[in-house]
Amino acid sequence: MTRNALVGLVALAALLAVTMLDLAPPGPSPAGAPAGSFSATRAFEHVEAVARAPHPTGSAEHDRVRDHLVTRLRALGFETRVQEGVGVLALEHDGVTPMGRMRNIVAVRPGADPTGRVILAAHYDSVATAPGAADDGAGVATMLEVARALPGPLRNDVVFLITDGEELGLLGADAFVRHDPLAKGRAVVLNNEARGVRGTVQMFRGSPGAVEVYGSAAPHPSADSAFASLLGLLPNNTDYHVFDQAGWMGLDSAFLGGGAYYHTPLDDPAHLDLGSLQQTGDNTLALTRALGETDLAALESAGESVYFNVPGLFVRYPGWLELPVALGALVAAGALVWALRGRGLVSLPRLAAATGLALVPVLAAGAAGYAVMLLLGLIRPEYTELLTGDPYRPWLYQAALLVFTAAIVTAWRLFGRPVELAAGTVLLVALLGAASAAALPGGSHTLAWSALFAALGWLVSLRVRWPMLALTIGLAPATVLLGGTALGSLDVGLGIGGMLSAPHLAILVLLLLPLAEVRPWPRRRAVLVPVAGLAAAVALLGAGLVVDRFDAEHPRQTSVAYATDTATGAAVWGSRSGEESAESERFFDDGRWATTPAQTSTLLRAPSVDVVKDETSGERRTLTLRLTPEAGAPTTGLSLAEPVPITVDGRELGKRRGFAYHAPAGPLEVTLVLPPAKTQIRIFTRSHDLSVVPGFTPPPNTVNLTPQATAFRTHTL
């Protein structure tokens, strides 16, 4: 490698560093920041008020948080009310369906000449095991600070919607869109979430018109249409899903770093990064102001677009340009092949082989990204119970994966001539970009622009006196797009993020070959590079195991369940670690638990059931029951062997296997449409309190426990 080539690689490494710094959250503004601006320091006071303790739906702490938020919004001059309604999980669900009577907080500032409503959304419930400082105390605190800083009135109505029951199944959002008059008509929603406690705030999906405003108004934009396209293929479970299904426009944003803290007692104010809170607030305030003065009707006609970040700029262009750009990259790659062939540097048969061969390290890198957490789970089984698949201190593991990926690529280059391998890579990336443009709209730009500029840079380098400069400039887009994706994806978690990160890094390293391969290396020397990389990856993995140990500040996570059949007195403990038991389906209505015998709890009781009406007409039997839960029971419900039409608390659920009603205020009237024969119906109560179970010992402070206690009884009716 020449000195000029080394300078080029250093320049590209510096560009990658600038890319990541550009995406990093801003520093928090102090409490004395101007009144019209957002201050994370001021907002953090609301986080501390909301996240004193876990506050799941129906708990006394949940009531306290709701009262606090209503008081604060009224003090800020907003028309504030609590909207009640029955919400039902809006996603497909094979088991019992979550539902419940929700209490959403709705505050309104009427607009001067409204064209619709700008709705700011976050949820105020937490899971039973976490104070919820990030999820979603940060979103709620953002709303209060924005409400304070917002000038008014704006042109459009501004609605602050703080939903209930998001953690239970998007229940408050469903209750609002189904039952509240403000859900009707034109609306654009800004939904703020968290799946960790730190990191860049990603706008990971949105409607076309809202994305257009985001690109021009958000002071700290971070979004990629490729990630949004991939997310569209996966199950999504934020309130935005409900709003999107209701026809609202909007944006869904979240920060994802530090996933090990998610839904644990460590999701507390002490672990929340104020930079992430500042970015959430700056963007939300600016977007609320911009959308508040926009003709929202004009946003409805906006078309799909491709968008992504480069240092200092949010790039967005019409979606119809995506395929021409990808085809342009393919043409440029073809021109490069023609030029190299004309100079006798490649032959078409060997180039075709090299193009196919280039796919091998990319697939191998993806497999490595998938396998890294599996390997760590074999070495340290406690890792298998991490909720997001991300260790507390993942950085050495991340480095091991990236170094191993680079070693894979350097090993691959031993199997062919460097020029043909590099040209085959450019052609492969161009082909993948074209395929992505056709199959995954919005997702091709990372590959297409990387291939286009890499090919053009190489072509120019063949004709100028400073070839290294041309190659370096040509590889700059790949460094920003592929390198930025490789590093940024790791925020998602080492499990899923590794599968995204490693292939992108592999492609980037492959494209760097023309810069590094000025002259072939002797094979004996070349072999040392992947060997050294493999050794370094193993060393980093070992160092990670030493550094990332579980302790009181980084406790291991485990799930423990208890279930008792109140008809027979039989009871079991359930654990996610161990071999799945044949008893699991009977006791937990779920076959994924390992079970051991347990003592019977006399303090856990299944709901009582009374037959209100039983009518049969032909092959149709209508059975109406009254379920009376124990006082204070967090969840009550029923399940059946097969789906049947069910109506609960006046809400028709359609065909379901059952339901789990959260925070019932009293008896529930349930109507089932059944075949005429007798049917087995499982009635249950569920809570998170294991203190009522004989023999339960709270774990030490080095363990985060996710508990579940169920009492059930099977009736033949």
Wavefront OBJ file of the C-alpha trace (Angstrom):
o trace
v 0.000 0.000 0.000
v 1.453 3.395 -1.009
v 1.579 6.480 1.162
v -1.132 8.119 -0.961
v -3.404 5.102 -0.498
v -2.851 5.209 3.245
v -3.694 8.922 3.268
v -6.886 8.127 1.361
v -7.921 5.483 3.890
v -7.205 7.843 6.781
v -9.287 10.541 5.091
v -12.197 8.138 4.677
v -11.893 7.032 8.315
v -12.047 10.696 9.339
v -15.122 11.167 7.144
v -16.804 8.232 8.879
v -16.011 9.780 12.264
v -17.537 13.076 11.135
v -20.612 11.189 9.929
v -21.168 9.586 13.328
v -20.503 12.819 15.222
v -23.021 14.605 12.996
v -25.682 12.057 14.011
v -24.903 12.215 17.740
v -27.477 13.881 20.002
v -26.837 17.510 21.023
v -25.838 18.494 24.532
v -28.685 19.302 26.945
v -29.755 22.932 27.231
v -29.612 24.348 30.771
v -32.575 25.321 32.917
v -31.860 28.975 32.107
v -32.278 28.494 28.341
v -34.621 30.997 26.613
v -38.266 30.488 27.465
v -39.218 29.792 23.850
v -36.673 26.991 23.475
v -36.641 23.394 24.648
v -34.499 22.553 27.665
v -33.766 18.933 28.541
v -32.788 20.105 32.008
v -36.257 21.569 32.561
v -37.937 18.554 30.968
v -35.943 16.210 33.186
v -37.851 17.528 36.206
v -40.985 16.033 34.649
v -39.157 12.739 34.033
v -38.293 12.601 37.735
v -41.917 13.302 38.678
v -43.306 10.646 36.320
v -40.686 7.910 36.824
v -40.521 7.704 40.629
v -41.653 4.076 40.500
v -43.260 1.602 38.090
v -46.737 2.778 37.126
v -48.531 0.109 35.096
v -52.119 0.662 34.056
v -54.520 0.307 36.965
v -51.966 0.832 39.734
v -52.129 3.548 42.382
v -48.892 5.014 41.014
v -50.481 5.136 37.564
v -53.330 7.193 39.026
v -50.818 9.549 40.664
v -48.963 10.090 37.387
v -52.212 10.793 35.531
v -53.340 13.329 38.143
v -49.931 15.034 38.004
v -50.025 15.335 34.211
v -53.577 16.654 34.124
v -52.690 19.266 36.750
v -49.588 20.381 34.837
v -51.384 20.715 31.501
v -54.238 22.702 33.025
v -51.712 24.980 34.727
v -50.237 25.657 31.273
v -53.639 26.856 30.058
v -54.734 23.832 28.001
v -58.275 22.502 27.856
v -57.572 19.136 29.500
v -59.755 16.097 30.088
v -59.473 12.347 30.684
v -60.999 10.277 27.898
v -62.233 6.804 28.843
v -62.882 3.971 26.427
v -62.322 0.278 25.853
v -59.203 -0.460 23.845
v -58.265 -3.716 22.134
v -54.933 -4.853 20.703
v -54.930 -3.715 17.083
v -52.346 -6.274 15.875
v -52.844 -9.886 14.848
v -52.579 -12.089 17.933
v -52.691 -15.886 18.192
v -53.304 -16.109 21.936
v -55.683 -14.263 24.235
v -56.277 -10.686 23.133
v -55.204 -7.834 25.452
v -57.928 -5.257 26.152
v -59.118 -2.951 28.905
v -60.835 0.283 29.835
v -58.247 2.989 29.240
v -57.914 6.543 30.517
v -56.157 8.801 28.045
v -55.176 12.382 28.810
v -56.264 14.842 26.121
v -55.231 18.518 26.151
v -56.143 20.944 23.378
v -55.033 24.367 22.228
v -57.481 25.505 19.517
v -56.002 26.927 16.323
v -56.728 30.334 14.811
v -57.755 28.981 11.386
v -57.332 25.211 11.528
v -56.812 22.963 8.506
v -56.607 19.957 10.825
v -54.960 18.847 14.046
v -51.335 18.458 15.040
v -51.291 15.695 17.652
v -48.318 15.096 19.943
v -48.435 11.566 21.360
v -46.636 9.574 24.055
v -47.829 7.054 26.642
v -47.818 7.492 30.408
v -48.075 3.850 31.499
v -44.974 1.768 32.213
v -44.400 -1.955 32.449
v -44.789 -3.408 35.938
v -41.041 -3.847 36.409
v -39.708 -0.452 35.282
v -40.093 3.191 36.361
v -40.301 4.104 32.669
v -37.989 7.132 32.628
v -37.132 6.604 28.963
v -40.128 4.472 27.965
v -42.045 6.679 27.880
v -41.314 9.258 30.565
v -39.024 11.032 28.121
v -41.846 11.310 25.593
v -44.289 12.615 28.208
v -41.755 15.097 29.610
v -41.069 16.299 26.068
v -44.754 17.079 25.649
v -44.923 19.112 28.862
v -41.839 21.150 27.988
v -43.095 21.695 24.419
v -46.481 22.743 25.798
v -44.714 25.337 27.962
v -42.505 26.655 25.129
v -45.100 26.591 22.365
v -46.239 29.973 21.094
v -49.933 30.277 20.626
v -52.280 30.128 19.152
v -50.979 28.546 15.943
v -52.997 28.190 12.772
v -53.928 24.547 13.447
v -55.335 22.897 16.540
v -52.640 21.345 18.726
v -53.628 18.249 20.708
v -51.495 16.660 23.409
v -52.531 12.995 23.571
v -50.947 11.069 26.450
v -52.157 7.526 25.977
v -52.782 4.750 28.459
v -52.072 1.030 28.050
v -49.447 1.175 25.295
v -47.375 -1.452 27.065
v -50.395 -3.747 27.287
v -51.075 -3.688 23.550
v -51.597 -0.142 22.218
v -54.918 -0.096 24.064
v -55.214 3.617 24.821
v -54.444 4.574 21.233
v -57.128 2.160 20.028
v -59.667 3.552 22.511
v -58.930 7.091 21.330
v -59.210 6.526 17.581
v -62.397 4.496 18.020
v -64.259 6.614 20.536
v -63.000 10.198 20.650
v -64.362 12.876 18.273
v -60.899 14.478 17.991
v -59.707 11.332 16.219
v -61.928 12.147 13.249
v -60.855 14.394 10.414
v -57.413 15.444 9.202
v -54.574 14.847 11.649
v -50.800 14.583 11.705
v -49.201 12.910 14.724
v -45.729 13.180 16.245
v -45.251 10.009 18.294
v -42.212 9.778 20.588
v -40.979 6.471 21.991
v -37.876 4.791 23.434
v -36.413 1.295 23.280
v -33.338 2.116 25.311
v -31.976 4.944 27.444
v -29.571 6.748 25.106
v -28.515 7.305 21.524
v -29.591 9.186 18.436
v -33.318 9.806 18.055
v -34.305 8.023 14.861
v -37.413 8.964 12.895
v -37.983 5.428 11.721
v -41.256 5.729 9.811
v -43.584 8.434 8.623
v -46.103 9.533 6.033
v -44.774 11.291 2.896
v -46.040 14.804 3.675
v -44.826 14.678 7.276
v -41.398 13.439 6.144
v -41.199 16.465 3.830
v -41.764 18.815 6.787
v -39.337 16.806 8.924
v -36.547 17.277 6.404
v -36.951 21.040 6.359
v -37.912 21.800 9.981
v -36.232 19.299 12.327
v -32.986 20.800 13.707
v -31.438 17.367 14.366
v -32.855 15.065 11.675
v -31.872 11.402 11.650
v -33.841 9.114 9.375
v -33.344 6.617 6.578
v -36.013 5.396 4.173
v -34.180 2.057 3.879
v -34.735 1.367 7.581
v -38.359 2.474 7.258
v -38.826 0.066 4.339
v -37.324 -2.828 6.289
v -39.473 -1.982 9.299
v -42.547 -2.220 7.099
v -41.825 -5.931 6.691
v -41.672 -6.535 10.456
v -44.283 -6.405 13.248
v -44.481 -2.933 14.758
v -45.888 -2.196 18.174
v -45.911 1.501 18.958
v -49.053 3.617 19.166
v -48.152 4.983 15.734
v -49.369 1.716 14.210
v -52.895 2.450 15.462
v -52.758 6.057 14.277
v -51.481 4.996 10.862
v -54.287 2.459 10.520
v -56.753 5.235 11.386
v -55.521 7.217 8.381
v -53.496 9.846 10.224
v -50.350 11.328 8.772
v -47.350 11.529 11.036
v -43.871 10.584 12.227
v -42.701 7.876 14.638
v -39.431 8.568 16.469
v -37.420 6.796 19.164
v -33.945 6.413 20.617
v -32.671 2.852 20.863
v -29.244 2.791 22.519
v -28.744 0.976 25.817
v -31.391 -1.638 25.099
v -30.264 -3.741 28.072
v -31.958 -1.176 30.357
v -35.279 -1.348 28.481
v -38.251 -2.580 30.564
v -36.084 -3.103 33.652
v -35.780 -1.284 37.011
v -32.770 0.510 35.495
v -35.019 2.452 33.124
v -34.911 5.185 35.746
v -34.027 8.897 35.658
v -30.406 8.204 36.619
v -29.763 6.237 33.410
v -31.604 8.480 30.943
v -29.278 10.373 28.587
v -30.248 14.057 28.525
v -28.779 14.484 25.045
v -31.372 12.052 23.669
v -34.072 13.951 25.562
v -32.790 17.236 24.097
v -32.875 15.898 20.538
v -36.398 14.558 21.058
v -37.562 17.915 22.382
v -35.783 20.143 19.854
v -37.244 18.183 16.953
v -40.724 17.951 18.469
v -40.941 21.661 19.247
v -39.696 22.703 15.806
v -42.004 20.265 14.013
v -45.011 21.326 16.102
v -44.389 24.954 15.187
v -43.918 24.126 11.502
v -46.909 21.813 11.232
v -48.986 24.176 13.335
v -48.677 26.833 10.613
v -48.903 24.436 7.607
v -51.922 23.776 5.423
v -52.261 20.123 6.421
v -54.447 19.398 3.409
v -51.425 20.022 1.164
v -49.488 17.250 2.931
v -52.010 14.633 1.844
v -50.935 14.887 -1.805
v -47.217 14.383 -1.122
v -45.606 11.402 -2.832
v -43.212 8.808 -1.445
v -39.589 9.850 -1.200
v -36.109 8.494 -0.587
v -34.338 10.134 2.357
v -31.168 9.752 4.383
v -28.508 11.700 6.267
v -25.092 12.848 5.116
v -22.906 15.129 7.264
v -24.602 18.508 7.565
v -27.500 17.640 5.248
v -30.755 15.699 5.193
v -31.136 14.382 1.640
v -34.600 13.770 0.225
v -35.738 13.257 -3.349
v -38.855 11.865 -5.064
v -39.342 8.124 -4.953
v -39.697 7.906 -8.737
v -35.996 8.800 -9.035
v -34.947 5.732 -7.084
v -34.943 3.282 -9.983
v -33.168 5.665 -12.412
v -30.415 6.214 -9.817
v -30.035 2.458 -9.342
v -29.934 1.870 -13.102
v -27.397 4.700 -13.405
v -25.188 2.872 -10.923
v -25.527 -0.292 -12.987
v -24.543 1.583 -16.156
v -21.527 3.113 -14.385
v -20.469 -0.327 -13.151
v -20.808 -1.665 -16.693
v -18.707 1.199 -18.036
v -16.029 0.409 -15.450
v -15.973 -3.239 -16.509
v -15.662 -2.179 -20.163
v -12.774 0.152 -19.366
v -10.907 -2.423 -17.269
v -11.420 -5.096 -19.919
v -10.122 -2.725 -22.577
v -6.923 -2.336 -20.573
v -6.564 -6.083 -20.178
v -7.073 -5.919 -16.419
v -10.123 -8.214 -16.296
v -11.693 -10.971 -18.352
v -15.440 -11.430 -18.486
v -15.522 -15.082 -17.304
v -13.277 -14.344 -14.337
v -15.216 -11.152 -13.602
v -18.503 -13.080 -13.557
v -16.981 -15.538 -11.102
v -15.620 -12.696 -8.972
v -19.056 -11.022 -8.894
v -20.666 -14.189 -7.547
v -17.780 -14.759 -5.182
v -18.179 -11.245 -3.745
v -21.548 -12.283 -2.352
v -19.882 -14.895 -0.114
v -18.262 -12.534 2.439
v -21.422 -10.408 2.561
v -23.544 -13.449 3.441
v -20.864 -14.712 5.822
v -20.842 -11.334 7.580
v -24.617 -11.444 7.943
v -24.353 -14.951 9.402
v -21.708 -13.708 11.844
v -23.991 -10.851 12.900
v -26.774 -13.358 13.534
v -24.510 -15.799 15.373
v -22.677 -13.447 17.726
v -25.401 -13.365 20.389
v -26.035 -17.090 19.963
v -22.348 -17.709 20.619
v -22.361 -15.407 23.638
v -25.450 -17.215 24.927
v -23.631 -20.544 24.746
v -20.668 -19.098 26.619
v -22.775 -17.186 29.151
v -26.367 -18.547 29.231
v -27.639 -15.466 31.118
v -27.339 -13.523 27.850
v -30.208 -15.536 26.347
v -32.658 -13.821 28.712
v -31.728 -10.267 27.722
v -34.928 -8.714 26.410
v -33.457 -6.782 23.466
v -30.482 -9.042 22.785
v -28.030 -6.312 23.751
v -25.542 -6.569 26.660
v -25.067 -3.712 29.109
v -21.571 -2.955 27.780
v -21.655 -4.171 24.180
v -18.785 -2.131 22.745
v -16.067 -4.786 22.812
v -18.475 -7.327 21.336
v -19.401 -4.849 18.623
v -15.723 -4.277 17.875
v -15.154 -8.050 17.728
v -17.941 -8.415 15.156
v -16.613 -5.567 13.008
v -13.024 -6.847 13.121
v -14.198 -10.383 12.318
v -16.155 -9.010 9.351
v -13.055 -7.242 8.039
v -11.100 -10.496 8.499
v -13.695 -12.362 6.419
v -13.239 -9.882 3.567
v -9.442 -9.962 3.681
v -9.561 -13.767 3.635
v -11.895 -13.663 0.631
v -9.423 -11.534 -1.377
v -6.969 -14.437 -1.337
v -9.161 -16.356 -3.788
v -8.725 -14.192 -6.866
v -6.963 -11.337 -8.566
v -7.509 -8.097 -6.605
v -8.650 -6.028 -9.599
v -11.230 -8.595 -10.706
v -12.480 -9.070 -7.147
v -12.833 -5.323 -6.662
v -14.578 -4.809 -10.019
v -16.864 -7.742 -9.269
v -17.773 -6.104 -5.973
v -18.746 -2.826 -7.647
v -20.881 -4.747 -10.131
v -22.479 -6.823 -7.353
v -23.347 -3.747 -5.278
v -24.886 -2.099 -8.353
v -26.939 -5.237 -9.051
v -28.104 -5.407 -5.423
v -29.042 -1.719 -5.566
v -31.159 -2.248 -8.679
v -32.845 -5.282 -7.130
v -33.549 -3.335 -3.959
v -35.041 -0.421 -5.909
v -37.496 -2.843 -7.512
v -38.299 -4.996 -4.464
v -37.877 -2.629 -1.491
v -38.906 0.913 -2.445
v -36.978 3.467 -0.428
v -34.250 0.988 0.433
v -31.781 1.072 -2.471
v -29.930 4.353 -2.027
v -27.275 2.997 0.334
v -26.156 0.511 -2.313
v -26.945 2.468 -5.482
v -25.127 5.704 -4.598
v -22.183 3.748 -3.172
v -21.800 1.731 -6.383
v -22.356 4.743 -8.644
v -19.660 6.909 -7.098
v -17.248 4.010 -6.559
v -17.490 3.148 -10.266
v -17.155 6.773 -11.368
v -14.208 7.343 -9.034
v -12.424 4.287 -10.389
v -13.136 5.323 -13.973
v -11.709 8.788 -13.374
v -8.663 7.311 -11.620
v -7.745 5.494 -14.830
v -7.340 8.823 -16.650
v -5.836 11.294 -14.159
v -2.436 11.888 -12.604
v -3.798 11.556 -9.055
v -5.651 8.225 -9.105
v -5.698 7.916 -5.304
v -7.534 11.219 -5.000
v -10.162 10.130 -7.518
v -10.628 6.763 -5.802
v -10.903 8.394 -2.379
v -13.522 10.899 -3.539
v -15.432 8.114 -5.288
v -15.518 6.062 -2.101
v -16.726 8.936 0.107
v -20.473 8.202 -0.413
v -19.923 4.522 0.405
v -18.078 5.504 3.567
v -20.915 7.779 4.690
v -23.814 5.535 3.694
v -22.479 2.023 4.239
v -20.159 2.921 7.124
v -22.780 5.072 8.825
v -25.330 2.263 8.553
v -22.822 -0.310 9.818
v -22.075 1.690 12.972
v -25.490 3.253 13.493
v -27.304 -0.118 13.270
v -25.534 -1.323 16.384
v -27.797 0.957 18.463
v -30.650 -1.431 17.642
v -28.917 -4.129 19.696
v -26.170 -6.635 19.041
v -28.690 -9.273 17.930
v -30.723 -7.522 15.221
v -28.229 -4.684 14.807
v -25.394 -7.120 14.160
v -27.253 -8.665 11.241
v -27.657 -5.194 9.710
v -24.216 -3.879 10.593
v -21.878 -6.654 9.485
v -23.061 -6.997 5.836
v -22.884 -3.228 5.315
v -19.355 -3.138 6.679
v -18.395 -6.110 4.492
v -19.609 -4.296 1.369
v -17.723 -1.146 2.365
v -14.462 -3.029 2.916
v -14.945 -4.810 -0.414
v -15.361 -1.472 -2.183
v -12.174 -0.187 -0.553
v -10.089 -2.820 -2.351
v -9.175 -0.597 -5.322
v -7.688 1.892 -2.864
v -5.805 -0.709 -0.872
v -4.692 -2.967 -3.717
v -2.275 -0.758 -5.605
v -0.017 -3.770 -5.992
v -0.681 -7.423 -5.126
v 0.611 -8.613 -1.790
v 2.726 -11.776 -1.552
v 0.371 -14.597 -0.558
v 2.317 -15.443 2.590
v 2.030 -11.891 3.839
v -1.570 -11.583 2.727
v -2.600 -14.631 4.779
v -1.371 -12.935 7.929
v -3.991 -10.179 7.642
v -7.151 -12.325 8.106
v -5.349 -14.491 10.660
v -4.440 -11.407 12.682
v -7.991 -10.102 12.308
v -9.447 -13.385 13.536
v -7.084 -13.371 16.522
v -8.037 -9.783 17.323
v -11.749 -10.625 17.118
v -11.306 -13.530 19.529
v -9.324 -11.313 21.899
v -12.005 -8.617 21.802
v -14.703 -11.199 22.452
v -12.773 -12.497 25.450
v -12.194 -8.985 26.743
v -15.912 -8.306 26.412
v -16.700 -11.326 28.581
v -14.338 -9.988 31.229
v -15.692 -6.435 31.129
v -19.421 -7.124 30.758
v -20.073 -9.030 33.957
v -23.387 -9.024 35.786
v -23.424 -7.165 39.107
v -25.732 -4.968 41.186
v -25.446 -2.090 38.697
v -25.775 -4.417 35.703
v -28.043 -7.220 36.949
v -28.860 -10.259 34.907
v -32.442 -10.548 33.697
v -34.769 -13.469 34.198
v -38.471 -14.257 33.912
v -40.236 -16.312 36.583
v -43.881 -17.334 36.437
v -46.206 -19.072 38.864
v -49.532 -20.687 38.040
v -52.063 -22.549 40.139
v -55.143 -24.517 39.113
v -57.649 -23.531 41.791
v -59.859 -26.514 40.952
v -57.199 -29.116 41.779
v -54.709 -27.161 43.896
v -51.866 -28.107 41.557
v -49.252 -25.388 41.023
v -45.973 -24.934 39.146
v -43.111 -22.509 38.750
v -42.221 -21.526 35.203
v -38.878 -20.413 33.803
v -37.678 -19.400 30.343
v -34.373 -21.169 30.944
v -34.503 -24.941 30.669
v -36.359 -27.479 28.572
v -39.943 -26.648 27.667
v -42.398 -28.719 29.678
v -45.514 -30.644 28.693
v -47.247 -28.939 31.658
v -46.531 -25.477 30.238
v -49.584 -25.368 27.966
v -51.933 -26.415 30.760
v -50.721 -23.941 33.360
v -49.645 -20.962 31.234
v -51.666 -21.441 28.041
v -48.236 -21.199 26.414
v -45.889 -24.077 25.599
v -42.605 -22.181 26.017
v -42.055 -22.524 29.781
v -39.939 -24.991 31.717
v -41.909 -26.016 34.812
v -41.219 -27.387 38.295
v -43.760 -28.227 41.038
v -44.739 -25.422 43.437
v -46.795 -24.976 46.599
v -50.391 -23.857 46.261
v -51.180 -20.223 47.044
v -54.464 -19.692 48.842
v -54.231 -15.939 48.226
v -54.462 -16.256 44.443
v -57.980 -16.938 43.230
v -59.513 -17.295 39.805
v -62.470 -15.028 38.985
v -65.924 -16.298 39.803
v -68.195 -16.945 36.829
v -71.981 -16.837 36.561
v -74.132 -17.775 33.580
v -76.353 -14.803 32.701
v -77.956 -16.233 29.581
v -77.624 -19.432 27.552
v -79.586 -19.627 24.286
v -79.274 -22.136 21.455
v -80.746 -21.718 17.981
v -79.856 -24.485 15.544
v -76.062 -24.804 15.441
v -75.517 -21.485 17.200
v -75.256 -21.161 20.961
v -75.046 -17.737 22.590
v -73.582 -17.894 26.079
v -73.428 -14.757 28.240
v -71.249 -14.891 31.352
v -70.444 -12.544 34.200
v -66.814 -12.694 35.331
v -66.168 -11.207 38.765
v -62.465 -10.732 39.475
v -60.937 -10.518 42.915
v -60.741 -6.947 44.187
v -57.674 -5.217 42.794
v -56.862 -7.978 40.275
v -54.638 -6.408 37.581
v -55.842 -8.724 34.793
v -58.729 -11.116 34.337
v -59.880 -13.069 31.304
v -60.741 -16.344 29.666
v -59.384 -18.608 26.967
v -60.794 -21.347 24.743
v -59.318 -24.064 22.550
v -60.567 -22.471 19.317
v -61.419 -18.898 18.228
v -65.086 -17.892 18.571
v -66.922 -14.549 18.291
v -66.533 -12.711 21.616
v -68.034 -9.510 22.999
v -66.583 -8.046 26.219
v -67.735 -4.942 28.073
v -69.797 -3.955 25.032
v -66.857 -4.260 22.614
v -67.095 -6.835 19.813
v -63.724 -8.529 19.366
v -64.542 -10.758 16.410
v -63.217 -14.319 16.420
v -60.686 -14.705 19.235
v -59.290 -17.484 21.422
v -59.954 -15.377 24.468
v -59.097 -12.079 26.102
v -57.064 -10.601 28.944
v -58.853 -7.581 30.406
v -56.465 -5.220 32.171
v -57.387 -3.162 35.238
v -61.060 -4.227 35.435
v -63.137 -1.899 37.606
v -65.715 -4.588 38.417
v -67.591 -7.558 36.911
v -67.290 -8.106 33.146
v -70.135 -9.229 30.946
v -68.888 -11.596 28.239
v -70.863 -13.023 25.332
v -69.544 -16.050 23.418
v -71.002 -17.516 20.222
v -70.327 -21.266 20.448
v -71.272 -24.596 18.908
v -74.251 -26.161 20.706
v -72.150 -28.742 22.626
v -70.617 -28.089 26.054
v -67.348 -26.106 25.888
v -64.343 -25.930 28.181
v -63.642 -22.349 29.214
v -60.516 -21.383 31.148
v -61.068 -18.421 33.494
v -57.983 -16.727 34.925
v -56.549 -13.902 37.002
v -53.015 -12.659 36.358
v -50.726 -10.320 38.289
v -47.047 -9.495 38.758
v -47.034 -10.057 42.509
v -45.190 -13.207 43.593
v -45.148 -12.234 47.276
v -48.432 -14.122 47.750
v -46.810 -17.392 46.630
v -45.506 -19.724 49.371
v -41.790 -20.337 49.097
v -41.023 -17.302 46.956
v -37.782 -15.559 47.870
v -37.008 -12.219 46.225
v -33.831 -12.439 44.144
v -30.627 -10.608 45.112
v -29.960 -7.153 43.685
v -27.802 -8.728 40.971
v -30.964 -10.058 39.283
v -33.771 -8.166 37.525
v -36.904 -10.258 37.803
v -39.892 -10.172 35.446
v -42.598 -11.927 37.518
v -45.993 -13.323 36.582
v -48.565 -15.034 38.809
v -51.686 -16.740 37.426
v -54.656 -18.429 39.084
v -57.049 -20.266 36.769
v -59.989 -22.641 36.765
v -61.437 -24.587 33.844
v -65.236 -24.743 33.562
v -67.287 -26.961 31.289
v -70.302 -24.902 30.280
l 1 2 3 4 5 6 7 8 9 10 11 12 13 14 15 16 17 18 19 20 21 22 23 24 25 26 27 28 29 30 31 32 33 34 35 36 37 38 39 40 41 42 43 44 45 46 47 48 49 50 51 52 53 54 55 56 57 58 59 60 61 62 63 64 65 66 67 68 69 70 71 72 73 74 75 76 77 78 79 80 81 82 83 84 85 86 87 88 89 90 91 92 93 94 95 96 97 98 99 100 101 102 103 104 105 106 107 108 109 110 111 112 113 114 115 116 117 118 119 120 121 122 123 124 125 126 127 128 129 130 131 132 133 134 135 136 137 138 139 140 141 142 143 144 145 146 147 148 149 150 151 152 153 154 155 156 157 158 159 160 161 162 163 164 165 166 167 168 169 170 171 172 173 174 175 176 177 178 179 180 181 182 183 184 185 186 187 188 189 190 191 192 193 194 195 196 197 198 199 200 201 202 203 204 205 206 207 208 209 210 211 212 213 214 215 216 217 218 219 220 221 222 223 224 225 226 227 228 229 230 231 232 233 234 235 236 237 238 239 240 241 242 243 244 245 246 247 248 249 250 251 252 253 254 255 256 257 258 259 260 261 262 263 264 265 266 267 268 269 270 271 272 273 274 275 276 277 278 279 280 281 282 283 284 285 286 287 288 289 290 291 292 293 294 295 296 297 298 299 300 301 302 303 304 305 306 307 308 309 310 311 312 313 314 315 316 317 318 319 320 321 322 323 324 325 326 327 328 329 330 331 332 333 334 335 336 337 338 339 340 341 342 343 344 345 346 347 348 349 350 351 352 353 354 355 356 357 358 359 360 361 362 363 364 365 366 367 368 369 370 371 372 373 374 375 376 377 378 379 380 381 382 383 384 385 386 387 388 389 390 391 392 393 394 395 396 397 398 399 400 401 402 403 404 405 406 407 408 409 410 411 412 413 414 415 416 417 418 419 420 421 422 423 424 425 426 427 428 429 430 431 432 433 434 435 436 437 438 439 440 441 442 443 444 445 446 447 448 449 450 451 452 453 454 455 456 457 458 459 460 461 462 463 464 465 466 467 468 469 470 471 472 473 474 475 476 477 478 479 480 481 482 483 484 485 486 487 488 489 490 491 492 493 494 495 496 497 498 499 500 501 502 503 504 505 506 507 508 509 510 511 512 513 514 515 516 517 518 519 520 521 522 523 524 525 526 527 528 529 530 531 532 533 534 535 536 537 538 539 540 541 542 543 544 545 546 547 548 549 550 551 552 553 554 555 556 557 558 559 560 561 562 563 564 565 566 567 568 569 570 571 572 573 574 575 576 577 578 579 580 581 582 583 584 585 586 587 588 589 590 591 592 593 594 595 596 597 598 599 600 601 602 603 604 605 606 607 608 609 610 611 612 613 614 615 616 617 618 619 620 621 622 623 624 625 626 627 628 629 630 631 632 633 634 635 636 637 638 639 640 641 642 643 644 645 646 647 648 649 650 651 652 653 654 655 656 657 658 659 660 661 662 663 664 665 666 667 668 669 670 671 672 673 674 675 676 677 678 679 680 681 682 683 684 685 686 687 688 689 690 691 692 693 694 695 696 697 698 699 700 701 702 703 704 705 706 707 708 709 710 711 712 713 714 715 716 717
